[in-house]
């Protein structure tokens, strides 16, 4: 009932407004995700393939998973980013041991100073990036995602062709540059829900002179704490409930990602980057 103090016209307007609000909320939170058993099987296959290709150059494949979540499964932008972040955590945690045969943990531990240098900036960047993402309008976040995917495609083609050599900087200049680079990478990683390897690997090769295979494993070591911070910040937003509503879907997609990282660990060093990089960059450009 609208009450005796409202006119009939105002009462109808109030009811219409309430129905509209309910319709929008229903659409945003229940109707957008579009997946069934067949789509989940397709999703697992795509994730295994993309996880394999990305893992070969030290990436978790989240850059390629995000367009899949938005375009195929119809998740809203922020919810897709949060889902992507959750799957990225699983992928990174599994990728490190899978790469252990090629890059032992002892070798990674020997470069702890490099990891700490980048993490010092990436943790702060991840927190701020997640905070910005939850405040952006959905259409604005879509545009930001598209722009970043194009930038990452360019970095894949140009930056990942770098070869190990002398570090670009030394001493205090390298320390400051590492923190700044880490901050920027942390922001991008949170905005896209990715591990950040597509930016970390060129940074490790160029700024610190790391070998490309070592850089792939070091990037995972930096990504894990960075993603945990971004994930924690996202957990404070109501959109975080998307994980609870889609547990089964999350597990199946994560399973496909783990299969992909396992296969990439076996193929590491066999498939040339000259073949992979243009292919992955092309996927990103089409997705953007």
C-alpha beads as a LAMMPS data file, in Angstrom:
LAMMPS data file: protein, C-alpha beads

288 atoms
287 bonds

1 atom types
1 bond types

-500.0 500.0 xlo xhi
-500.0 500.0 ylo yhi
-500.0 500.0 zlo zhi

Masses

1 110.0

Atoms # bond

1 1 1 0.000 0.000 0.000
2 1 1 1.215 3.497 -0.773
3 1 1 -0.626 5.337 2.003
4 1 1 -3.355 7.959 1.990
5 1 1 -0.881 10.843 1.814
6 1 1 0.195 9.925 -1.743
7 1 1 -1.776 10.693 -4.874
8 1 1 -2.702 7.909 -7.268
9 1 1 -0.169 9.190 -9.801
10 1 1 2.643 9.263 -7.247
11 1 1 1.718 5.781 -6.068
12 1 1 1.963 4.367 -9.579
13 1 1 5.256 6.159 -10.128
14 1 1 6.682 4.710 -6.907
15 1 1 5.599 1.191 -7.882
16 1 1 7.082 1.575 -11.351
17 1 1 10.370 2.789 -9.854
18 1 1 10.521 -0.155 -7.456
19 1 1 9.848 -2.642 -10.261
20 1 1 12.548 -1.033 -12.391
21 1 1 15.112 -1.192 -9.579
22 1 1 14.285 -4.850 -8.930
23 1 1 14.572 -5.630 -12.653
24 1 1 17.991 -4.004 -12.909
25 1 1 19.301 -5.786 -9.824
26 1 1 17.962 -9.106 -11.071
27 1 1 19.612 -8.557 -14.445
28 1 1 22.972 -7.529 -12.976
29 1 1 23.263 -10.277 -10.380
30 1 1 21.298 -13.249 -11.694
31 1 1 20.684 -12.995 -15.410
32 1 1 24.104 -11.891 -16.677
33 1 1 26.121 -15.071 -16.127
34 1 1 25.164 -17.375 -18.980
35 1 1 26.588 -20.850 -18.709
36 1 1 25.395 -24.416 -18.725
37 1 1 27.004 -27.851 -18.683
38 1 1 28.061 -27.587 -22.330
39 1 1 29.542 -24.115 -21.862
40 1 1 31.448 -25.264 -18.793
41 1 1 33.031 -28.074 -20.828
42 1 1 33.959 -25.546 -23.512
43 1 1 35.324 -23.279 -20.791
44 1 1 37.551 -26.048 -19.417
45 1 1 38.904 -26.734 -22.900
46 1 1 39.606 -23.068 -23.555
47 1 1 41.282 -22.652 -20.192
48 1 1 43.491 -25.699 -20.704
49 1 1 44.590 -24.396 -24.110
50 1 1 45.147 -20.808 -23.018
51 1 1 46.774 -21.912 -19.760
52 1 1 49.207 -24.021 -21.768
53 1 1 50.087 -21.218 -24.189
54 1 1 50.403 -18.605 -21.462
55 1 1 52.366 -20.881 -19.150
56 1 1 55.001 -21.460 -21.816
57 1 1 56.117 -17.833 -21.422
58 1 1 55.431 -17.601 -17.685
59 1 1 51.869 -16.256 -17.844
60 1 1 48.874 -17.669 -16.027
61 1 1 46.586 -16.940 -18.971
62 1 1 44.271 -14.631 -17.016
63 1 1 44.635 -11.965 -19.702
64 1 1 42.889 -14.351 -22.104
65 1 1 40.426 -15.708 -19.556
66 1 1 38.919 -12.295 -18.762
67 1 1 37.409 -11.718 -22.247
68 1 1 36.001 -15.256 -22.049
69 1 1 34.261 -14.484 -18.751
70 1 1 32.777 -11.262 -20.117
71 1 1 32.030 -12.200 -23.722
72 1 1 31.013 -15.872 -23.462
73 1 1 29.733 -16.278 -19.920
74 1 1 28.238 -12.757 -19.653
75 1 1 29.636 -11.745 -16.269
76 1 1 29.534 -8.032 -15.452
77 1 1 32.944 -6.321 -15.654
78 1 1 33.743 -6.156 -11.938
79 1 1 32.421 -9.657 -11.242
80 1 1 34.501 -11.005 -14.143
81 1 1 37.612 -9.338 -12.702
82 1 1 36.974 -10.883 -9.271
83 1 1 36.357 -14.337 -10.786
84 1 1 39.509 -13.913 -12.838
85 1 1 41.506 -12.977 -9.750
86 1 1 40.324 -16.075 -7.870
87 1 1 41.294 -18.372 -10.758
88 1 1 44.625 -16.587 -11.142
89 1 1 45.492 -17.416 -7.548
90 1 1 44.935 -21.101 -8.246
91 1 1 46.969 -20.986 -11.453
92 1 1 49.965 -19.190 -9.935
93 1 1 50.019 -21.453 -6.885
94 1 1 50.102 -24.513 -9.182
95 1 1 52.444 -23.090 -11.833
96 1 1 55.434 -22.594 -9.506
97 1 1 55.862 -26.298 -8.632
98 1 1 55.116 -27.344 -12.237
99 1 1 58.027 -25.156 -13.405
100 1 1 60.284 -26.498 -10.640
101 1 1 61.975 -29.058 -12.886
102 1 1 63.233 -26.300 -15.198
103 1 1 63.764 -23.529 -12.636
104 1 1 64.437 -25.025 -9.154
105 1 1 63.185 -23.236 -6.044
106 1 1 66.781 -22.769 -4.912
107 1 1 67.481 -20.625 -7.956
108 1 1 64.404 -18.511 -7.227
109 1 1 65.509 -18.128 -3.592
110 1 1 68.912 -16.869 -4.757
111 1 1 67.123 -13.901 -6.324
112 1 1 65.032 -12.989 -3.270
113 1 1 66.221 -9.367 -3.362
114 1 1 64.706 -8.882 -6.830
115 1 1 61.380 -10.365 -5.688
116 1 1 61.284 -8.151 -2.587
117 1 1 62.139 -5.067 -4.648
118 1 1 59.177 -5.535 -6.976
119 1 1 56.786 -6.719 -4.253
120 1 1 57.492 -3.539 -2.275
121 1 1 55.680 -1.589 -4.970
122 1 1 53.236 -4.196 -6.284
123 1 1 51.467 -4.727 -2.944
124 1 1 50.569 -1.052 -2.687
125 1 1 49.609 -0.924 -6.355
126 1 1 47.356 -3.974 -5.993
127 1 1 45.472 -2.394 -3.077
128 1 1 44.932 0.912 -4.885
129 1 1 44.063 -0.792 -8.183
130 1 1 41.350 -2.913 -6.582
131 1 1 40.005 0.156 -4.797
132 1 1 39.731 2.044 -8.081
133 1 1 38.072 -0.909 -9.814
134 1 1 35.210 -1.136 -7.313
135 1 1 34.527 2.604 -7.669
136 1 1 34.495 2.698 -11.476
137 1 1 31.233 2.530 -13.387
138 1 1 30.797 -0.726 -15.278
139 1 1 31.008 0.870 -18.749
140 1 1 34.165 2.747 -17.726
141 1 1 35.740 -0.460 -16.419
142 1 1 34.975 -2.167 -19.749
143 1 1 36.876 0.595 -21.562
144 1 1 39.806 0.393 -19.144
145 1 1 39.974 -3.378 -19.662
146 1 1 39.992 -2.993 -23.458
147 1 1 42.773 -0.402 -23.379
148 1 1 44.915 -2.484 -21.026
149 1 1 44.475 -5.605 -23.175
150 1 1 45.781 -3.691 -26.213
151 1 1 48.746 -2.394 -24.178
152 1 1 49.541 -5.907 -22.953
153 1 1 49.372 -7.237 -26.530
154 1 1 52.015 -4.667 -27.516
155 1 1 54.183 -5.588 -24.524
156 1 1 53.954 -9.279 -25.433
157 1 1 55.282 -8.643 -28.932
158 1 1 57.895 -6.022 -28.047
159 1 1 58.907 -6.655 -24.435
160 1 1 59.063 -10.451 -24.373
161 1 1 61.550 -10.498 -27.244
162 1 1 64.142 -9.087 -24.886
163 1 1 67.183 -11.190 -24.039
164 1 1 69.019 -11.447 -20.754
165 1 1 72.031 -9.210 -20.359
166 1 1 73.329 -6.440 -18.166
167 1 1 70.724 -4.815 -15.883
168 1 1 69.413 -1.527 -17.213
169 1 1 70.117 0.223 -13.892
170 1 1 72.223 -0.427 -10.811
171 1 1 72.127 0.389 -7.103
172 1 1 69.613 2.910 -5.750
173 1 1 68.308 3.802 -9.223
174 1 1 67.404 0.152 -9.815
175 1 1 65.749 -0.093 -6.400
176 1 1 63.539 2.963 -7.001
177 1 1 62.708 1.874 -10.559
178 1 1 61.756 -1.588 -9.261
179 1 1 59.358 -0.144 -6.699
180 1 1 57.731 2.180 -9.252
181 1 1 57.432 -0.618 -11.822
182 1 1 55.996 -2.916 -9.146
183 1 1 53.358 -0.328 -8.228
184 1 1 52.225 0.092 -11.833
185 1 1 52.137 -3.668 -12.358
186 1 1 50.147 -4.109 -9.137
187 1 1 47.543 -1.602 -10.322
188 1 1 47.151 -3.287 -13.715
189 1 1 47.016 -6.753 -12.136
190 1 1 44.163 -5.713 -9.844
191 1 1 42.186 -3.900 -12.541
192 1 1 42.252 -6.985 -14.787
193 1 1 42.316 -9.681 -12.122
194 1 1 45.559 -11.060 -13.578
195 1 1 48.885 -12.214 -12.168
196 1 1 50.815 -9.479 -13.986
197 1 1 53.399 -11.742 -15.627
198 1 1 52.926 -10.053 -18.995
199 1 1 54.499 -6.905 -17.491
200 1 1 56.698 -8.510 -14.839
201 1 1 58.696 -10.670 -17.241
202 1 1 59.937 -7.784 -19.468
203 1 1 60.694 -5.802 -16.298
204 1 1 62.747 -8.646 -14.837
205 1 1 64.639 -9.175 -18.092
206 1 1 65.342 -5.519 -18.871
207 1 1 65.669 -3.932 -15.435
208 1 1 67.355 -6.818 -13.604
209 1 1 68.998 -8.738 -16.463
210 1 1 67.222 -12.034 -15.641
211 1 1 67.097 -14.967 -18.054
212 1 1 63.662 -15.343 -19.693
213 1 1 62.908 -18.713 -18.039
214 1 1 64.053 -17.473 -14.638
215 1 1 62.018 -14.309 -15.153
216 1 1 58.901 -16.434 -15.725
217 1 1 59.297 -18.142 -12.351
218 1 1 60.317 -14.967 -10.516
219 1 1 57.217 -13.264 -11.887
220 1 1 55.055 -15.966 -10.283
221 1 1 56.826 -15.430 -6.946
222 1 1 56.016 -11.712 -7.164
223 1 1 52.471 -12.296 -8.384
224 1 1 51.313 -14.536 -5.534
225 1 1 51.508 -11.976 -2.670
226 1 1 50.404 -9.210 -5.048
227 1 1 47.217 -11.064 -5.961
228 1 1 46.482 -11.918 -2.339
229 1 1 46.483 -8.205 -1.468
230 1 1 44.193 -7.340 -4.403
231 1 1 41.932 -10.262 -3.542
232 1 1 41.688 -9.043 0.064
233 1 1 40.681 -5.570 -1.092
234 1 1 38.005 -6.971 -3.412
235 1 1 36.576 -9.066 -0.569
236 1 1 35.324 -5.841 1.029
237 1 1 33.006 -5.116 -1.907
238 1 1 29.533 -6.638 -2.329
239 1 1 30.453 -7.900 -5.809
240 1 1 32.741 -10.412 -4.087
241 1 1 29.629 -12.535 -3.504
242 1 1 29.909 -13.654 -7.146
243 1 1 32.375 -16.309 -5.963
244 1 1 29.809 -17.855 -3.620
245 1 1 27.140 -17.898 -6.309
246 1 1 29.385 -19.593 -8.866
247 1 1 31.462 -22.093 -6.891
248 1 1 30.966 -24.970 -9.335
249 1 1 31.804 -22.828 -12.348
250 1 1 34.873 -21.439 -10.576
251 1 1 36.175 -24.918 -9.793
252 1 1 35.709 -26.235 -13.329
253 1 1 37.453 -23.238 -14.896
254 1 1 40.280 -23.476 -12.350
255 1 1 40.644 -27.171 -13.166
256 1 1 41.127 -26.346 -16.827
257 1 1 43.732 -23.746 -15.886
258 1 1 45.688 -26.229 -13.752
259 1 1 45.707 -28.756 -16.610
260 1 1 47.067 -26.030 -18.865
261 1 1 49.843 -25.011 -16.467
262 1 1 50.829 -28.666 -16.030
263 1 1 51.118 -29.158 -19.795
264 1 1 53.070 -25.921 -20.191
265 1 1 55.505 -27.089 -17.511
266 1 1 56.209 -30.200 -19.585
267 1 1 56.603 -28.221 -22.818
268 1 1 58.644 -25.379 -21.308
269 1 1 61.598 -24.639 -23.558
270 1 1 60.333 -26.786 -26.444
271 1 1 57.926 -24.393 -28.171
272 1 1 59.667 -21.203 -29.440
273 1 1 58.467 -17.808 -28.195
274 1 1 58.682 -16.509 -31.774
275 1 1 55.631 -18.644 -32.550
276 1 1 53.726 -18.095 -29.309
277 1 1 53.999 -14.352 -28.800
278 1 1 52.261 -13.190 -32.011
279 1 1 49.512 -15.765 -31.437
280 1 1 48.839 -14.626 -27.868
281 1 1 49.015 -10.954 -28.829
282 1 1 46.494 -11.569 -31.606
283 1 1 44.087 -13.219 -29.159
284 1 1 44.294 -10.160 -26.895
285 1 1 43.677 -7.699 -29.737
286 1 1 40.604 -9.617 -30.902
287 1 1 39.331 -9.829 -27.304
288 1 1 39.800 -6.092 -26.720

Bonds

1 1 1 2
2 1 2 3
3 1 3 4
4 1 4 5
5 1 5 6
6 1 6 7
7 1 7 8
8 1 8 9
9 1 9 10
10 1 10 11
11 1 11 12
12 1 12 13
13 1 13 14
14 1 14 15
15 1 15 16
16 1 16 17
17 1 17 18
18 1 18 19
19 1 19 20
20 1 20 21
21 1 21 22
22 1 22 23
23 1 23 24
24 1 24 25
25 1 25 26
26 1 26 27
27 1 27 28
28 1 28 29
29 1 29 30
30 1 30 31
31 1 31 32
32 1 32 33
33 1 33 34
34 1 34 35
35 1 35 36
36 1 36 37
37 1 37 38
38 1 38 39
39 1 39 40
40 1 40 41
41 1 41 42
42 1 42 43
43 1 43 44
44 1 44 45
45 1 45 46
46 1 46 47
47 1 47 48
48 1 48 49
49 1 49 50
50 1 50 51
51 1 51 52
52 1 52 53
53 1 53 54
54 1 54 55
55 1 55 56
56 1 56 57
57 1 57 58
58 1 58 59
59 1 59 60
60 1 60 61
61 1 61 62
62 1 62 63
63 1 63 64
64 1 64 65
65 1 65 66
66 1 66 67
67 1 67 68
68 1 68 69
69 1 69 70
70 1 70 71
71 1 71 72
72 1 72 73
73 1 73 74
74 1 74 75
75 1 75 76
76 1 76 77
77 1 77 78
78 1 78 79
79 1 79 80
80 1 80 81
81 1 81 82
82 1 82 83
83 1 83 84
84 1 84 85
85 1 85 86
86 1 86 87
87 1 87 88
88 1 88 89
89 1 89 90
90 1 90 91
91 1 91 92
92 1 92 93
93 1 93 94
94 1 94 95
95 1 95 96
96 1 96 97
97 1 97 98
98 1 98 99
99 1 99 100
100 1 100 101
101 1 101 102
102 1 102 103
103 1 103 104
104 1 104 105
105 1 105 106
106 1 106 107
107 1 107 108
108 1 108 109
109 1 109 110
110 1 110 111
111 1 111 112
112 1 112 113
113 1 113 114
114 1 114 115
115 1 115 116
116 1 116 117
117 1 117 118
118 1 118 119
119 1 119 120
120 1 120 121
121 1 121 122
122 1 122 123
123 1 123 124
124 1 124 125
125 1 125 126
126 1 126 127
127 1 127 128
128 1 128 129
129 1 129 130
130 1 130 131
131 1 131 132
132 1 132 133
133 1 133 134
134 1 134 135
135 1 135 136
136 1 136 137
137 1 137 138
138 1 138 139
139 1 139 140
140 1 140 141
141 1 141 142
142 1 142 143
143 1 143 144
144 1 144 145
145 1 145 146
146 1 146 147
147 1 147 148
148 1 148 149
149 1 149 150
150 1 150 151
151 1 151 152
152 1 152 153
153 1 153 154
154 1 154 155
155 1 155 156
156 1 156 157
157 1 157 158
158 1 158 159
159 1 159 160
160 1 160 161
161 1 161 162
162 1 162 163
163 1 163 164
164 1 164 165
165 1 165 166
166 1 166 167
167 1 167 168
168 1 168 169
169 1 169 170
170 1 170 171
171 1 171 172
172 1 172 173
173 1 173 174
174 1 174 175
175 1 175 176
176 1 176 177
177 1 177 178
178 1 178 179
179 1 179 180
180 1 180 181
181 1 181 182
182 1 182 183
183 1 183 184
184 1 184 185
185 1 185 186
186 1 186 187
187 1 187 188
188 1 188 189
189 1 189 190
190 1 190 191
191 1 191 192
192 1 192 193
193 1 193 194
194 1 194 195
195 1 195 196
196 1 196 197
197 1 197 198
198 1 198 199
199 1 199 200
200 1 200 201
201 1 201 202
202 1 202 203
203 1 203 204
204 1 204 205
205 1 205 206
206 1 206 207
207 1 207 208
208 1 208 209
209 1 209 210
210 1 210 211
211 1 211 212
212 1 212 213
213 1 213 214
214 1 214 215
215 1 215 216
216 1 216 217
217 1 217 218
218 1 218 219
219 1 219 220
220 1 220 221
221 1 221 222
222 1 222 223
223 1 223 224
224 1 224 225
225 1 225 226
226 1 226 227
227 1 227 228
228 1 228 229
229 1 229 230
230 1 230 231
231 1 231 232
232 1 232 233
233 1 233 234
234 1 234 235
235 1 235 236
236 1 236 237
237 1 237 238
238 1 238 239
239 1 239 240
240 1 240 241
241 1 241 242
242 1 242 243
243 1 243 244
244 1 244 245
245 1 245 246
246 1 246 247
247 1 247 248
248 1 248 249
249 1 249 250
250 1 250 251
251 1 251 252
252 1 252 253
253 1 253 254
254 1 254 255
255 1 255 256
256 1 256 257
257 1 257 258
258 1 258 259
259 1 259 260
260 1 260 261
261 1 261 262
262 1 262 263
263 1 263 264
264 1 264 265
265 1 265 266
266 1 266 267
267 1 267 268
268 1 268 269
269 1 269 270
270 1 270 271
271 1 271 272
272 1 272 273
273 1 273 274
274 1 274 275
275 1 275 276
276 1 276 277
277 1 277 278
278 1 278 279
279 1 279 280
280 1 280 281
281 1 281 282
282 1 282 283
283 1 283 284
284 1 284 285
285 1 285 286
286 1 286 287
287 1 287 288
